[in-house]
Every structure is written in structure tokens, then in C-alpha cells.
Amino acid sequence: MQDVRFGSCNLKSYSVIHIYTLGLEYMKSERYYFFFKFYFIFLLRAAVVTRFGFLSFCYVPPTPVRVVENS
């Protein structure tokens, strides 16, 4: 598997589908559903900007924070 370093500006070698897969696998192990929900929306917008190509810009995603349910 490729070296996963979201903050190393090497996203140009990762396709959107690849990052989707990483997100889904991570979501299965942790309960970050809402975080990844909005993160995927960002990826979709980024894909549109880059003409459905590769993410060629440097982006450091925010640290995942567990969603505290309002009760």
C-alpha cells in the first residue's frame, strides 16, 4: 500500500477514489461519520475543480474529532 501522508503535499499521487477508500476504511474503525461526510463533500468539490483529475494541491485536513451527540 502507498505511503499515506495527507499533510506532506503528496496528494497529487492519490486519486479521489483512493482517498475515498482510505476514508471508508478509517470510518469503519472509528465513528467519524459526520467528519468524513463533510470531508467527502470537500473532495467532490476538489475533484470538480481539478477536472476529475488528481489532487495536485497541498491540503492538510483538520484533525478528526469525535462528534459529540447533542442529548
HTML snippet that shows the backbone in 3Dmol.js (N, CA, C, O; Angstrom):
<script src="https://3Dmol.org/build/3Dmol-min.js"></script>
<div id="view" style="width:600px;height:400px;position:relative"></div>
<script>
const pdb = `
ATOM      1  N   MET A   1       0.845  -1.200   0.000  1.00  0.00           N
ATOM      2  CA  MET A   1       0.000   0.000   0.000  1.00  0.00           C
ATOM      3  C   MET A   1       0.880   1.249   0.000  1.00  0.00           C
ATOM      4  O   MET A   1       1.972   1.258   0.568  1.00  0.00           O
ATOM      5  N   GLN A   2       0.390   2.282  -0.636  1.00  0.00           N
ATOM      6  CA  GLN A   2       1.171   3.505  -0.718  1.00  0.00           C
ATOM      7  C   GLN A   2       1.304   4.184   0.632  1.00  0.00           C
ATOM      8  O   GLN A   2       0.491   3.978   1.534  1.00  0.00           O
ATOM      9  N   ASP A   3       2.337   4.995   0.753  1.00  0.00           N
ATOM     10  CA  ASP A   3       2.564   5.707   1.999  1.00  0.00           C
ATOM     11  C   ASP A   3       1.502   6.789   2.149  1.00  0.00           C
ATOM     12  O   ASP A   3       1.353   7.644   1.276  1.00  0.00           O
ATOM     13  N   VAL A   4       0.774   6.751   3.242  1.00  0.00           N
ATOM     14  CA  VAL A   4      -0.318   7.701   3.454  1.00  0.00           C
ATOM     15  C   VAL A   4       0.158   8.866   4.306  1.00  0.00           C
ATOM     16  O   VAL A   4       0.372   8.723   5.509  1.00  0.00           O
ATOM     17  N   ARG A   5       0.319  10.002   3.680  1.00  0.00           N
ATOM     18  CA  ARG A   5       0.711  11.205   4.416  1.00  0.00           C
ATOM     19  C   ARG A   5      -0.077  12.387   3.863  1.00  0.00           C
ATOM     20  O   ARG A   5       0.334  13.031   2.898  1.00  0.00           O
ATOM     21  N   PHE A   6      -1.207  12.655   4.490  1.00  0.00           N
ATOM     22  CA  PHE A   6      -2.094  13.701   3.990  1.00  0.00           C
ATOM     23  C   PHE A   6      -1.465  15.084   4.061  1.00  0.00           C
ATOM     24  O   PHE A   6      -1.812  15.966   3.275  1.00  0.00           O
ATOM     25  N   GLY A   7      -0.551  15.278   4.987  1.00  0.00           N
ATOM     26  CA  GLY A   7      -0.009  16.619   5.181  1.00  0.00           C
ATOM     27  C   GLY A   7       1.343  16.839   4.538  1.00  0.00           C
ATOM     28  O   GLY A   7       2.025  17.814   4.851  1.00  0.00           O
ATOM     29  N   SER A   8       1.744  15.946   3.641  1.00  0.00           N
ATOM     30  CA  SER A   8       3.079  16.047   3.064  1.00  0.00           C
ATOM     31  C   SER A   8       3.062  16.603   1.640  1.00  0.00           C
ATOM     32  O   SER A   8       4.065  16.538   0.929  1.00  0.00           O
ATOM     33  N   CYS A   9       1.917  17.148   1.229  1.00  0.00           N
ATOM     34  CA  CYS A   9       1.780  17.754  -0.093  1.00  0.00           C
ATOM     35  C   CYS A   9       2.009  16.747  -1.211  1.00  0.00           C
ATOM     36  O   CYS A   9       2.380  17.128  -2.321  1.00  0.00           O
ATOM     37  N   ASN A  10       1.795  15.479  -0.934  1.00  0.00           N
ATOM     38  CA  ASN A  10       1.977  14.470  -1.967  1.00  0.00           C
ATOM     39  C   ASN A  10       0.634  13.923  -2.454  1.00  0.00           C
ATOM     40  O   ASN A  10       0.559  12.800  -2.954  1.00  0.00           O
ATOM     41  N   LEU A  11      -0.412  14.716  -2.306  1.00  0.00           N
ATOM     42  CA  LEU A  11      -1.739  14.258  -2.702  1.00  0.00           C
ATOM     43  C   LEU A  11      -1.869  14.112  -4.213  1.00  0.00           C
ATOM     44  O   LEU A  11      -2.807  13.479  -4.698  1.00  0.00           O
ATOM     45  N   LYS A  12      -0.940  14.690  -4.955  1.00  0.00           N
ATOM     46  CA  LYS A  12      -1.036  14.603  -6.406  1.00  0.00           C
ATOM     47  C   LYS A  12      -0.923  13.167  -6.899  1.00  0.00           C
ATOM     48  O   LYS A  12      -1.318  12.863  -8.025  1.00  0.00           O
ATOM     49  N   SER A  13      -0.391  12.293  -6.073  1.00  0.00           N
ATOM     50  CA  SER A  13      -0.255  10.899  -6.470  1.00  0.00           C
ATOM     51  C   SER A  13      -1.438  10.059  -5.994  1.00  0.00           C
ATOM     52  O   SER A  13      -1.472   8.846  -6.204  1.00  0.00           O
ATOM     53  N   TYR A  14      -2.395  10.704  -5.361  1.00  0.00           N
ATOM     54  CA  TYR A  14      -3.563   9.982  -4.870  1.00  0.00           C
ATOM     55  C   TYR A  14      -4.802  10.389  -5.660  1.00  0.00           C
ATOM     56  O   TYR A  14      -5.107  11.575  -5.789  1.00  0.00           O
ATOM     57  N   SER A  15      -5.503   9.408  -6.179  1.00  0.00           N
ATOM     58  CA  SER A  15      -6.735   9.710  -6.888  1.00  0.00           C
ATOM     59  C   SER A  15      -7.845   9.933  -5.863  1.00  0.00           C
ATOM     60  O   SER A  15      -7.709   9.549  -4.702  1.00  0.00           O
ATOM     61  N   VAL A  16      -8.928  10.545  -6.290  1.00  0.00           N
ATOM     62  CA  VAL A  16     -10.046  10.804  -5.385  1.00  0.00           C
ATOM     63  C   VAL A  16     -10.626   9.496  -4.872  1.00  0.00           C
ATOM     64  O   VAL A  16     -10.999   9.391  -3.703  1.00  0.00           O
ATOM     65  N   ILE A  17     -10.700   8.509  -5.740  1.00  0.00           N
ATOM     66  CA  ILE A  17     -11.235   7.209  -5.332  1.00  0.00           C
ATOM     67  C   ILE A  17     -10.357   6.582  -4.253  1.00  0.00           C
ATOM     68  O   ILE A  17     -10.863   5.962  -3.317  1.00  0.00           O
ATOM     69  N   HIS A  18      -9.052   6.743  -4.384  1.00  0.00           N
ATOM     70  CA  HIS A  18      -8.125   6.176  -3.401  1.00  0.00           C
ATOM     71  C   HIS A  18      -8.362   6.800  -2.031  1.00  0.00           C
ATOM     72  O   HIS A  18      -8.405   6.100  -1.020  1.00  0.00           O
ATOM     73  N   ILE A  19      -8.515   8.128  -2.007  1.00  0.00           N
ATOM     74  CA  ILE A  19      -8.751   8.816  -0.744  1.00  0.00           C
ATOM     75  C   ILE A  19     -10.118   8.431  -0.183  1.00  0.00           C
ATOM     76  O   ILE A  19     -10.283   8.313   1.031  1.00  0.00           O
ATOM     77  N   TYR A  20     -11.096   8.234  -1.065  1.00  0.00           N
ATOM     78  CA  TYR A  20     -12.405   7.761  -0.621  1.00  0.00           C
ATOM     79  C   TYR A  20     -12.267   6.426   0.089  1.00  0.00           C
ATOM     80  O   TYR A  20     -12.846   6.214   1.154  1.00  0.00           O
ATOM     81  N   THR A  21     -11.497   5.530  -0.509  1.00  0.00           N
ATOM     82  CA  THR A  21     -11.303   4.198   0.074  1.00  0.00           C
ATOM     83  C   THR A  21     -10.646   4.290   1.444  1.00  0.00           C
ATOM     84  O   THR A  21     -11.049   3.605   2.384  1.00  0.00           O
ATOM     85  N   LEU A  22      -9.619   5.151   1.549  1.00  0.00           N
ATOM     86  CA  LEU A  22      -8.948   5.332   2.832  1.00  0.00           C
ATOM     87  C   LEU A  22      -9.930   5.854   3.877  1.00  0.00           C
ATOM     88  O   LEU A  22      -9.924   5.419   5.028  1.00  0.00           O
ATOM     89  N   GLY A  23     -10.762   6.784   3.458  1.00  0.00           N
ATOM     90  CA  GLY A  23     -11.740   7.357   4.379  1.00  0.00           C
ATOM     91  C   GLY A  23     -12.744   6.329   4.849  1.00  0.00           C
ATOM     92  O   GLY A  23     -13.083   6.282   6.031  1.00  0.00           O
ATOM     93  N   LEU A  24     -13.225   5.500   3.928  1.00  0.00           N
ATOM     94  CA  LEU A  24     -14.209   4.480   4.287  1.00  0.00           C
ATOM     95  C   LEU A  24     -13.614   3.452   5.236  1.00  0.00           C
ATOM     96  O   LEU A  24     -14.263   3.038   6.197  1.00  0.00           O
ATOM     97  N   GLU A  25     -12.377   3.041   4.967  1.00  0.00           N
ATOM     98  CA  GLU A  25     -11.725   2.075   5.852  1.00  0.00           C
ATOM     99  C   GLU A  25     -11.531   2.670   7.245  1.00  0.00           C
ATOM    100  O   GLU A  25     -11.704   1.981   8.250  1.00  0.00           O
ATOM    101  N   TYR A  26     -11.170   3.955   7.301  1.00  0.00           N
ATOM    102  CA  TYR A  26     -10.958   4.615   8.586  1.00  0.00           C
ATOM    103  C   TYR A  26     -12.277   4.795   9.312  1.00  0.00           C
ATOM    104  O   TYR A  26     -12.343   4.715  10.538  1.00  0.00           O
ATOM    105  N   MET A  27     -13.333   5.042   8.535  1.00  0.00           N
ATOM    106  CA  MET A  27     -14.638   5.264   9.143  1.00  0.00           C
ATOM    107  C   MET A  27     -15.174   3.969   9.762  1.00  0.00           C
ATOM    108  O   MET A  27     -15.924   3.994  10.738  1.00  0.00           O
ATOM    109  N   LYS A  28     -14.775   2.841   9.174  1.00  0.00           N
ATOM    110  CA  LYS A  28     -15.228   1.560   9.714  1.00  0.00           C
ATOM    111  C   LYS A  28     -14.631   1.313  11.089  1.00  0.00           C
ATOM    112  O   LYS A  28     -15.270   0.704  11.947  1.00  0.00           O
ATOM    113  N   SER A  29     -13.412   1.782  11.300  1.00  0.00           N
ATOM    114  CA  SER A  29     -12.733   1.519  12.569  1.00  0.00           C
ATOM    115  C   SER A  29     -13.054   2.576  13.624  1.00  0.00           C
ATOM    116  O   SER A  29     -12.956   2.316  14.823  1.00  0.00           O
ATOM    117  N   GLU A  30     -13.435   3.754  13.173  1.00  0.00           N
ATOM    118  CA  GLU A  30     -13.749   4.823  14.114  1.00  0.00           C
ATOM    119  C   GLU A  30     -15.096   5.448  13.766  1.00  0.00           C
ATOM    120  O   GLU A  30     -15.568   5.329  12.635  1.00  0.00           O
ATOM    121  N   ARG A  31     -15.702   6.104  14.727  1.00  0.00           N
ATOM    122  CA  ARG A  31     -17.006   6.703  14.476  1.00  0.00           C
ATOM    123  C   ARG A  31     -16.851   8.176  14.115  1.00  0.00           C
ATOM    124  O   ARG A  31     -17.156   9.065  14.910  1.00  0.00           O
ATOM    125  N   TYR A  32     -16.372   8.408  12.904  1.00  0.00           N
ATOM    126  CA  TYR A  32     -16.170   9.776  12.423  1.00  0.00           C
ATOM    127  C   TYR A  32     -17.070  10.025  11.222  1.00  0.00           C
ATOM    128  O   TYR A  32     -16.668  10.680  10.260  1.00  0.00           O
ATOM    129  N   TYR A  33     -18.302   9.495  11.283  1.00  0.00           N
ATOM    130  CA  TYR A  33     -19.193   9.554  10.131  1.00  0.00           C
ATOM    131  C   TYR A  33     -19.403  10.971   9.628  1.00  0.00           C
ATOM    132  O   TYR A  33     -19.229  11.245   8.441  1.00  0.00           O
ATOM    133  N   PHE A  34     -19.781  11.883  10.537  1.00  0.00           N
ATOM    134  CA  PHE A  34     -20.089  13.245  10.124  1.00  0.00           C
ATOM    135  C   PHE A  34     -18.855  13.973   9.604  1.00  0.00           C
ATOM    136  O   PHE A  34     -18.943  14.773   8.672  1.00  0.00           O
ATOM    137  N   PHE A  35     -17.713  13.693  10.210  1.00  0.00           N
ATOM    138  CA  PHE A  35     -16.468  14.315   9.760  1.00  0.00           C
ATOM    139  C   PHE A  35     -16.189  13.938   8.318  1.00  0.00           C
ATOM    140  O   PHE A  35     -15.911  14.802   7.486  1.00  0.00           O
ATOM    141  N   PHE A  36     -16.263  12.637   8.020  1.00  0.00           N
ATOM    142  CA  PHE A  36     -15.969  12.182   6.668  1.00  0.00           C
ATOM    143  C   PHE A  36     -17.071  12.572   5.694  1.00  0.00           C
ATOM    144  O   PHE A  36     -16.832  12.718   4.495  1.00  0.00           O
ATOM    145  N   LYS A  37     -18.285  12.739   6.220  1.00  0.00           N
ATOM    146  CA  LYS A  37     -19.382  13.160   5.350  1.00  0.00           C
ATOM    147  C   LYS A  37     -19.055  14.505   4.720  1.00  0.00           C
ATOM    148  O   LYS A  37     -19.188  14.671   3.507  1.00  0.00           O
ATOM    149  N   PHE A  38     -18.630  15.464   5.529  1.00  0.00           N
ATOM    150  CA  PHE A  38     -18.292  16.783   5.002  1.00  0.00           C
ATOM    151  C   PHE A  38     -16.945  16.773   4.292  1.00  0.00           C
ATOM    152  O   PHE A  38     -16.718  17.561   3.373  1.00  0.00           O
ATOM    153  N   TYR A  39     -16.048  15.881   4.716  1.00  0.00           N
ATOM    154  CA  TYR A  39     -14.738  15.776   4.084  1.00  0.00           C
ATOM    155  C   TYR A  39     -14.887  15.253   2.656  1.00  0.00           C
ATOM    156  O   TYR A  39     -14.179  15.694   1.751  1.00  0.00           O
ATOM    157  N   PHE A  40     -15.818  14.304   2.460  1.00  0.00           N
ATOM    158  CA  PHE A  40     -16.071  13.774   1.126  1.00  0.00           C
ATOM    159  C   PHE A  40     -16.671  14.843   0.230  1.00  0.00           C
ATOM    160  O   PHE A  40     -16.365  14.899  -0.961  1.00  0.00           O
ATOM    161  N   ILE A  41     -17.534  15.703   0.799  1.00  0.00           N
ATOM    162  CA  ILE A  41     -18.107  16.799   0.022  1.00  0.00           C
ATOM    163  C   ILE A  41     -16.987  17.712  -0.463  1.00  0.00           C
ATOM    164  O   ILE A  41     -17.012  18.187  -1.598  1.00  0.00           O
ATOM    165  N   PHE A  42     -16.010  17.953   0.397  1.00  0.00           N
ATOM    166  CA  PHE A  42     -14.854  18.767   0.014  1.00  0.00           C
ATOM    167  C   PHE A  42     -14.083  18.103  -1.116  1.00  0.00           C
ATOM    168  O   PHE A  42     -13.661  18.764  -2.064  1.00  0.00           O
ATOM    169  N   LEU A  43     -13.899  16.775  -1.007  1.00  0.00           N
ATOM    170  CA  LEU A  43     -13.172  16.045  -2.047  1.00  0.00           C
ATOM    171  C   LEU A  43     -13.903  16.103  -3.376  1.00  0.00           C
ATOM    172  O   LEU A  43     -13.278  16.216  -4.431  1.00  0.00           O
ATOM    173  N   LEU A  44     -15.231  16.025  -3.325  1.00  0.00           N
ATOM    174  CA  LEU A  44     -16.005  16.107  -4.557  1.00  0.00           C
ATOM    175  C   LEU A  44     -15.817  17.464  -5.219  1.00  0.00           C
ATOM    176  O   LEU A  44     -15.649  17.549  -6.436  1.00  0.00           O
ATOM    177  N   ARG A  45     -15.845  18.521  -4.421  1.00  0.00           N
ATOM    178  CA  ARG A  45     -15.645  19.866  -4.960  1.00  0.00           C
ATOM    179  C   ARG A  45     -14.233  20.015  -5.511  1.00  0.00           C
ATOM    180  O   ARG A  45     -14.024  20.644  -6.549  1.00  0.00           O
ATOM    181  N   ALA A  46     -13.266  19.431  -4.807  1.00  0.00           N
ATOM    182  CA  ALA A  46     -11.886  19.495  -5.275  1.00  0.00           C
ATOM    183  C   ALA A  46     -11.737  18.743  -6.594  1.00  0.00           C
ATOM    184  O   ALA A  46     -10.993  19.164  -7.479  1.00  0.00           O
ATOM    185  N   ALA A  47     -12.449  17.633  -6.715  1.00  0.00           N
ATOM    186  CA  ALA A  47     -12.389  16.845  -7.944  1.00  0.00           C
ATOM    187  C   ALA A  47     -12.951  17.642  -9.118  1.00  0.00           C
ATOM    188  O   ALA A  47     -12.436  17.570 -10.234  1.00  0.00           O
ATOM    189  N   VAL A  48     -14.009  18.397  -8.855  1.00  0.00           N
ATOM    190  CA  VAL A  48     -14.609  19.220  -9.904  1.00  0.00           C
ATOM    191  C   VAL A  48     -13.636  20.315 -10.326  1.00  0.00           C
ATOM    192  O   VAL A  48     -13.498  20.609 -11.513  1.00  0.00           O
ATOM    193  N   VAL A  49     -12.968  20.911  -9.356  1.00  0.00           N
ATOM    194  CA  VAL A  49     -12.016  21.973  -9.655  1.00  0.00           C
ATOM    195  C   VAL A  49     -10.847  21.444 -10.485  1.00  0.00           C
ATOM    196  O   VAL A  49     -10.363  22.125 -11.389  1.00  0.00           O
ATOM    197  N   THR A  50     -10.401  20.236 -10.177  1.00  0.00           N
ATOM    198  CA  THR A  50      -9.259  19.665 -10.887  1.00  0.00           C
ATOM    199  C   THR A  50      -9.701  18.821 -12.083  1.00  0.00           C
ATOM    200  O   THR A  50      -8.947  17.980 -12.573  1.00  0.00           O
ATOM    201  N   ARG A  51     -10.924  19.053 -12.544  1.00  0.00           N
ATOM    202  CA  ARG A  51     -11.451  18.335 -13.715  1.00  0.00           C
ATOM    203  C   ARG A  51     -11.420  16.825 -13.519  1.00  0.00           C
ATOM    204  O   ARG A  51     -11.035  16.080 -14.420  1.00  0.00           O
ATOM    205  N   PHE A  52     -11.825  16.387 -12.348  1.00  0.00           N
ATOM    206  CA  PHE A  52     -11.873  14.969 -12.013  1.00  0.00           C
ATOM    207  C   PHE A  52     -10.515  14.294 -12.173  1.00  0.00           C
ATOM    208  O   PHE A  52     -10.427  13.099 -12.455  1.00  0.00           O
ATOM    209  N   GLY A  53      -9.469  15.075 -11.989  1.00  0.00           N
ATOM    210  CA  GLY A  53      -8.122  14.518 -12.097  1.00  0.00           C
ATOM    211  C   GLY A  53      -7.570  14.192 -10.728  1.00  0.00           C
ATOM    212  O   GLY A  53      -8.280  13.672  -9.867  1.00  0.00           O
ATOM    213  N   PHE A  54      -6.298  14.501 -10.531  1.00  0.00           N
ATOM    214  CA  PHE A  54      -5.665  14.214  -9.253  1.00  0.00           C
ATOM    215  C   PHE A  54      -5.594  15.480  -8.401  1.00  0.00           C
ATOM    216  O   PHE A  54      -5.520  16.593  -8.921  1.00  0.00           O
ATOM    217  N   LEU A  55      -5.618  15.288  -7.110  1.00  0.00           N
ATOM    218  CA  LEU A  55      -5.493  16.423  -6.210  1.00  0.00           C
ATOM    219  C   LEU A  55      -4.043  16.891  -6.236  1.00  0.00           C
ATOM    220  O   LEU A  55      -3.156  16.239  -5.685  1.00  0.00           O
ATOM    221  N   SER A  56      -3.819  18.013  -6.874  1.00  0.00           N
ATOM    222  CA  SER A  56      -2.438  18.461  -7.094  1.00  0.00           C
ATOM    223  C   SER A  56      -2.049  19.606  -6.172  1.00  0.00           C
ATOM    224  O   SER A  56      -0.996  20.218  -6.350  1.00  0.00           O
ATOM    225  N   PHE A  57      -2.889  19.898  -5.194  1.00  0.00           N
ATOM    226  CA  PHE A  57      -2.574  20.990  -4.283  1.00  0.00           C
ATOM    227  C   PHE A  57      -2.262  20.450  -2.891  1.00  0.00           C
ATOM    228  O   PHE A  57      -2.614  19.318  -2.558  1.00  0.00           O
ATOM    229  N   CYS A  58      -1.610  21.260  -2.100  1.00  0.00           N
ATOM    230  CA  CYS A  58      -1.244  20.839  -0.747  1.00  0.00           C
ATOM    231  C   CYS A  58      -2.372  21.187   0.204  1.00  0.00           C
ATOM    232  O   CYS A  58      -2.697  22.362   0.375  1.00  0.00           O
ATOM    233  N   TYR A  59      -2.968  20.189   0.822  1.00  0.00           N
ATOM    234  CA  TYR A  59      -4.065  20.425   1.754  1.00  0.00           C
ATOM    235  C   TYR A  59      -3.890  19.550   2.984  1.00  0.00           C
ATOM    236  O   TYR A  59      -3.778  18.329   2.875  1.00  0.00           O
ATOM    237  N   VAL A  60      -3.869  20.169   4.137  1.00  0.00           N
ATOM    238  CA  VAL A  60      -3.748  19.419   5.386  1.00  0.00           C
ATOM    239  C   VAL A  60      -5.114  19.354   6.047  1.00  0.00           C
ATOM    240  O   VAL A  60      -5.583  20.358   6.581  1.00  0.00           O
ATOM    241  N   PRO A  61      -5.763  18.192   6.025  1.00  0.00           N
ATOM    242  CA  PRO A  61      -7.086  18.062   6.619  1.00  0.00           C
ATOM    243  C   PRO A  61      -7.049  18.286   8.123  1.00  0.00           C
ATOM    244  O   PRO A  61      -6.053  17.960   8.769  1.00  0.00           O
ATOM    245  N   PRO A  62      -8.106  18.830   8.685  1.00  0.00           N
ATOM    246  CA  PRO A  62      -8.166  19.057  10.130  1.00  0.00           C
ATOM    247  C   PRO A  62      -8.122  17.734  10.886  1.00  0.00           C
ATOM    248  O   PRO A  62      -8.537  16.697  10.368  1.00  0.00           O
ATOM    249  N   THR A  63      -7.630  17.780  12.085  1.00  0.00           N
ATOM    250  CA  THR A  63      -7.558  16.564  12.886  1.00  0.00           C
ATOM    251  C   THR A  63      -8.961  16.054  13.197  1.00  0.00           C
ATOM    252  O   THR A  63      -9.787  16.802  13.721  1.00  0.00           O
ATOM    253  N   PRO A  64      -9.240  14.789  12.878  1.00  0.00           N
ATOM    254  CA  PRO A  64     -10.565  14.230  13.152  1.00  0.00           C
ATOM    255  C   PRO A  64     -10.932  14.343  14.631  1.00  0.00           C
ATOM    256  O   PRO A  64     -10.151  13.978  15.510  1.00  0.00           O
ATOM    257  N   VAL A  65     -12.113  14.846  14.879  1.00  0.00           N
ATOM    258  CA  VAL A  65     -12.579  15.000  16.259  1.00  0.00           C
ATOM    259  C   VAL A  65     -13.877  14.221  16.410  1.00  0.00           C
ATOM    260  O   VAL A  65     -14.778  14.330  15.578  1.00  0.00           O
ATOM    261  N   ARG A  66     -13.963  13.453  17.452  1.00  0.00           N
ATOM    262  CA  ARG A  66     -15.178  12.670  17.662  1.00  0.00           C
ATOM    263  C   ARG A  66     -16.387  13.591  17.798  1.00  0.00           C
ATOM    264  O   ARG A  66     -16.353  14.606  18.492  1.00  0.00           O
ATOM    265  N   VAL A  67     -17.444  13.201  17.116  1.00  0.00           N
ATOM    266  CA  VAL A  67     -18.655  14.009  17.151  1.00  0.00           C
ATOM    267  C   VAL A  67     -19.403  13.754  18.453  1.00  0.00           C
ATOM    268  O   VAL A  67     -19.740  12.614  18.774  1.00  0.00           O
ATOM    269  N   VAL A  68     -19.656  14.814  19.193  1.00  0.00           N
ATOM    270  CA  VAL A  68     -20.385  14.678  20.453  1.00  0.00           C
ATOM    271  C   VAL A  68     -21.864  14.877  20.172  1.00  0.00           C
ATOM    272  O   VAL A  68     -22.295  15.956  19.765  1.00  0.00           O
ATOM    273  N   GLU A  69     -22.631  13.828  20.395  1.00  0.00           N
ATOM    274  CA  GLU A  69     -24.060  13.894  20.111  1.00  0.00           C
ATOM    275  C   GLU A  69     -24.746  14.820  21.104  1.00  0.00           C
ATOM    276  O   GLU A  69     -24.474  14.777  22.304  1.00  0.00           O
ATOM    277  N   ASN A  70     -25.639  15.657  20.587  1.00  0.00           N
ATOM    278  CA  ASN A  70     -26.396  16.565  21.449  1.00  0.00           C
ATOM    279  C   ASN A  70     -27.535  15.800  22.110  1.00  0.00           C
ATOM    280  O   ASN A  70     -28.443  15.321  21.431  1.00  0.00           O
ATOM    281  N   SER A  71     -27.487  15.688  23.407  1.00  0.00           N
ATOM    282  CA  SER A  71     -28.535  14.951  24.101  1.00  0.00           C
ATOM    283  C   SER A  71     -29.078  15.764  25.267  1.00  0.00           C
ATOM    284  O   SER A  71     -29.974  15.305  25.975  1.00  0.00           O
TER     285      SER A  71
END
`;
const viewer = $3Dmol.createViewer("view");
viewer.addModel(pdb, "pdb");
viewer.setStyle({}, {cartoon: {color: "spectrum"}});
viewer.zoomTo();
viewer.render();
</script>
